[in-house]
Amino acid sequence: MINKLDGKIAFDSFSLTPNITLQAFKSLLKSNQIVSHEENEMAINLYLLPQKCGDKYFSIRLYFSRKNKVLTHLLISLQKNASIPSWTSWSEKDQLEVKKANDSWLSEEIGDIPPYKFSWGEITSVYNQREGSSYIAIKYY
């Protein structure tokens, strides 16, 4: 799924590359795949329906630079199924389990010991207590 040499990330229905533009990315998707589209002074954020990769589902949030509309980073997280995560079913215990699953998946996928730094960017696994979520952060240089 993650190519360590060039930073390409492949899901079953589309692939992301460092510096992909917002326009190019949107051309890869069906419009019903975007759950939310938010804009602020710094970025354009897209939140997608969970996407399949092999036998796993990932929630995905993408951040495009407001200035040049290029992908700067994304957050992905393993999901148990294709449903959209919600606060009604949230628990800290579940998010800590997601963090462990994300860590394990990264270890299998990349094989190195963190920190994961490459010529194209870096990858970290995070449990953000303030936000109440666990995710894999991929930052492109």
C-alpha positions as CSV (number, residue, x, y, z in Angstrom):
1,M,0.0,0.0,0.0
2,I,2.8,2.5,0.9
3,N,5.7,2.7,-1.5
4,K,8.7,3.7,0.6
5,L,10.7,4.8,-2.4
6,D,8.3,7.4,-3.8
7,G,5.6,7.9,-1.2
8,K,2.7,6.6,-3.3
9,I,-0.2,5.2,-1.3
10,A,-2.5,2.8,-3.1
11,F,-6.1,2.0,-2.0
12,D,-8.3,-0.3,-4.0
13,S,-10.2,2.5,-5.7
14,F,-7.4,5.2,-6.1
15,S,-3.8,6.1,-5.4
16,L,-2.2,9.1,-3.8
17,T,1.1,10.6,-4.6
18,P,3.1,13.3,-3.0
19,N,2.2,16.7,-4.5
20,I,-1.0,15.4,-6.1
21,T,-3.3,18.4,-6.7
22,L,-6.8,18.8,-5.4
23,Q,-8.2,18.8,-8.9
24,A,-6.4,15.7,-9.9
25,F,-7.4,13.9,-6.7
26,K,-11.1,14.8,-7.1
27,S,-11.0,13.4,-10.7
28,L,-10.1,10.0,-9.2
29,L,-13.2,9.9,-6.9
30,K,-16.9,9.5,-7.2
31,S,-18.4,12.6,-5.6
32,N,-20.3,10.5,-3.0
33,Q,-17.0,9.4,-1.5
34,I,-16.4,12.8,0.1
35,V,-18.2,13.0,3.5
36,S,-17.1,16.6,4.3
37,H,-15.2,19.4,2.6
38,E,-13.9,22.2,4.8
39,E,-11.7,25.2,4.0
40,N,-9.8,27.6,6.2
41,E,-7.0,30.2,5.6
42,M,-4.3,27.5,5.5
43,A,-5.9,24.3,4.0
44,I,-8.6,22.5,2.2
45,N,-9.6,19.4,4.1
46,L,-11.5,16.4,2.7
47,Y,-12.9,13.6,4.8
48,L,-13.7,10.5,2.8
49,L,-15.9,7.4,3.3
50,P,-13.8,4.6,4.6
51,Q,-11.7,3.2,1.8
52,K,-10.8,-0.4,1.2
53,C,-7.2,-1.7,0.7
54,G,-7.1,-5.4,0.4
55,D,-9.1,-6.8,3.3
56,K,-8.8,-3.7,5.5
57,Y,-10.8,-0.4,5.7
58,F,-9.2,3.0,6.4
59,S,-10.8,6.3,7.3
60,I,-9.0,9.1,5.4
61,R,-8.7,12.8,5.9
62,L,-6.7,14.8,3.3
63,Y,-5.2,18.2,3.7
64,F,-4.4,20.3,0.6
65,S,-2.5,23.6,0.7
66,R,-4.8,26.5,0.3
67,K,-2.1,28.4,-1.6
68,N,-1.3,25.9,-4.4
69,K,-3.9,23.2,-3.8
70,V,-1.3,20.4,-3.4
71,L,-1.6,17.5,-0.9
72,T,0.5,18.3,2.1
73,H,-0.5,15.6,4.5
74,L,-3.2,13.0,5.3
75,L,-4.4,11.1,8.2
76,I,-5.5,7.4,7.8
77,S,-6.7,5.0,10.4
78,L,-7.7,1.4,10.4
79,Q,-11.4,0.7,10.7
80,K,-13.2,-2.5,11.7
81,N,-15.6,-2.1,8.8
82,A,-16.8,0.3,6.1
83,S,-19.0,2.4,8.5
84,I,-18.1,6.1,9.3
85,P,-16.8,6.5,12.8
86,S,-19.1,8.3,15.2
87,W,-19.0,9.8,18.6
88,T,-22.0,7.7,19.7
89,S,-19.8,4.6,19.6
90,W,-16.5,6.3,20.7
91,S,-14.5,5.1,23.6
92,E,-10.9,5.8,24.7
93,K,-10.3,2.0,25.0
94,D,-11.3,1.5,21.4
95,Q,-9.1,4.4,20.2
96,L,-6.1,2.9,22.1
97,E,-6.9,-0.4,20.4
98,V,-6.9,1.4,17.0
99,K,-3.5,3.0,17.9
100,K,-2.1,-0.5,18.5
101,A,-3.6,-1.8,15.3
102,N,-2.2,1.2,13.4
103,D,1.3,0.6,15.0
104,S,1.1,-3.1,14.0
105,W,0.0,-2.4,10.5
106,L,2.8,0.2,10.0
107,S,5.4,-2.3,11.3
108,E,4.1,-4.9,8.8
109,E,3.8,-2.4,5.9
110,I,7.1,-0.5,6.3
111,G,9.1,-3.0,8.3
112,D,11.4,-0.4,9.9
113,I,11.5,0.8,13.4
114,P,10.0,4.3,13.9
115,P,10.6,7.1,13.2
116,Y,9.6,6.6,9.6
117,K,11.4,9.3,7.6
118,F,11.9,9.2,3.9
119,S,13.1,11.6,1.1
120,W,9.5,12.4,0.3
121,G,8.0,12.8,3.8
122,E,7.5,11.1,7.2
123,I,4.9,8.9,8.8
124,T,3.9,8.7,12.5
125,S,1.3,6.8,14.5
126,V,-0.6,9.0,16.9
127,Y,-3.1,8.8,19.7
128,N,-4.4,12.4,20.1
129,Q,-6.1,12.5,23.5
130,R,-7.5,16.0,22.9
131,E,-9.1,15.0,19.7
132,G,-10.1,11.6,20.9
133,S,-8.7,9.8,17.9
134,S,-5.9,7.5,16.7
135,Y,-4.4,7.8,13.3
136,I,-1.4,7.4,11.0
137,A,-0.2,10.9,10.0
138,I,1.6,11.1,6.6
139,K,3.3,14.4,6.0
140,Y,4.8,15.2,2.5
141,Y,7.8,17.5,2.1
